[in-house]
Amino acid sequence: MRTGSDLGVRLYAVYLRHDNPKYNTVAKLIRLGLVAEVKKPRRGSIVLDPLSPFPVSGPDRRILETNGLCVIDGSWRKVSRILGRIPGVKRRLPLLLAANPVNYGKPFLLSSAEALAAALYITGFRDEAARILSVFKWGHAFIELNRKLLEEYAGKTQKEIIEAECSILRDNIGLTVDECSAGSLLAVYKRVLESYEEKGR
Ligand SMILES: C[S@@+](CC[C@H](N)C(=O)[O-])C[C@H]1O[C@@H](n2cnc3c(N)ncnc32)[C@H](O)[C@@H]1O
């Protein structure tokens, strides 16, 4: 079996063990040797944090190649408080929809496996993204559901990705041109996260 280190990108997880390991996506990826568990992110690695103002973008590929990619796996109720204290090159993902059975169709907040796969896809590691998703029964649905969006973001700069997200949100939730910026997108995503925290997912 291929391991995290021969996927082409080193994948890491800070695994906080907040939920049932039977249903946890990172627990499975660690078990299969596709992701290495770490106590804190490796120096210089990209850390996936939904509250970063900066989206993962094409030029991040070089950082992934040299320093790897890290996910912080915990309960959505607790993880936002913890994320702020974790060091690293923080990146959020652009707008995508979850395809896992718990949150199917819901925007922005993805399972750890989906988040890793999305970052890999956007930075041009499509085979690696497919490999990560292939170990879940529902994994293929993530790319199918998000193919158009992923293609729109893949290889683009942060500025281009923010523009793409703004036009999607303008069409779907009526965000106005004046409002649309990295900061206003972050405010939208913060509200999404707060609603998850309230519902206790
Ligand atoms: C909060 S944990 C929940 C994991 C879930 N229990 C599971 O089994 O996969 C999900 C992690 O994936 C990453 N993630 C998910 N959605 C993201 C987004 N929109 N932007 C950046 N990172 C995201 C973050 O590291 C986040 O802490």
The ligand as an SDF file (V2000), in Angstrom:
LIG
                    3D

 27 29  0  0  0  0  0  0  0  0999 V2000
  -13.3550   20.0040   12.5820 C   0  0  0  0  0  0  0  0  0  0  0  0
  -12.6280   18.5580   11.8760 S   0  0  0  0  0  0  0  0  0  0  0  0
  -14.0290   17.4840   11.8050 C   0  0  0  0  0  0  0  0  0  0  0  0
  -13.5620   16.1360   11.3050 C   0  0  0  0  0  0  0  0  0  0  0  0
  -14.6080   15.0670   11.3070 C   0  0  0  0  0  0  0  0  0  0  0  0
  -14.8970   14.6630   12.6460 N   0  0  0  0  0  0  0  0  0  0  0  0
  -14.1420   13.8700   10.4570 C   0  0  0  0  0  0  0  0  0  0  0  0
  -14.3970   12.7120   10.8240 O   0  0  0  0  0  0  0  0  0  0  0  0
  -13.5490   14.0830    9.4090 O   0  0  0  0  0  0  0  0  0  0  0  0
  -12.3890   18.9590   10.1550 C   0  0  0  0  0  0  0  0  0  0  0  0
  -11.0650   19.6460    9.8480 C   0  0  0  0  0  0  0  0  0  0  0  0
  -10.9150   19.6670    8.4210 O   0  0  0  0  0  0  0  0  0  0  0  0
  -10.3710   20.9230    8.0020 C   0  0  0  0  0  0  0  0  0  0  0  0
  -11.4210   21.6700    7.2730 N   0  0  0  0  0  0  0  0  0  0  0  0
  -12.6990   21.3270    7.0560 C   0  0  0  0  0  0  0  0  0  0  0  0
  -13.3460   22.2620    6.3180 N   0  0  0  0  0  0  0  0  0  0  0  0
  -12.4360   23.2280    6.0610 C   0  0  0  0  0  0  0  0  0  0  0  0
  -12.4560   24.4750    5.3530 C   0  0  0  0  0  0  0  0  0  0  0  0
  -13.5450   24.9250    4.7470 N   0  0  0  0  0  0  0  0  0  0  0  0
  -11.3150   25.2090    5.3090 N   0  0  0  0  0  0  0  0  0  0  0  0
  -10.1810   24.7730    5.9010 C   0  0  0  0  0  0  0  0  0  0  0  0
  -10.0960   23.6190    6.5950 N   0  0  0  0  0  0  0  0  0  0  0  0
  -11.2030   22.8560    6.6780 C   0  0  0  0  0  0  0  0  0  0  0  0
   -9.9550   21.6650    9.2770 C   0  0  0  0  0  0  0  0  0  0  0  0
   -8.6150   21.3250    9.6180 O   0  0  0  0  0  0  0  0  0  0  0  0
  -10.9470   21.1130   10.2860 C   0  0  0  0  0  0  0  0  0  0  0  0
  -10.5090   21.3110   11.6120 O   0  0  0  0  0  0  0  0  0  0  0  0
  1  2  1  0
  2  3  1  0
  2 10  1  0
  3  4  1  0
  4  5  1  0
  5  6  1  0
  5  7  1  0
  7  8  2  0
  7  9  1  0
 10 11  1  0
 11 12  1  0
 11 26  1  0
 12 13  1  0
 13 14  1  0
 13 24  1  0
 14 15  1  0
 14 23  1  0
 15 16  2  0
 16 17  1  0
 17 18  1  0
 17 23  2  0
 18 19  1  0
 18 20  2  0
 20 21  1  0
 21 22  2  0
 22 23  1  0
 24 25  1  0
 24 26  1  0
 26 27  1  0
M  CHG  2   2   1   9  -1
M  END
$$$$
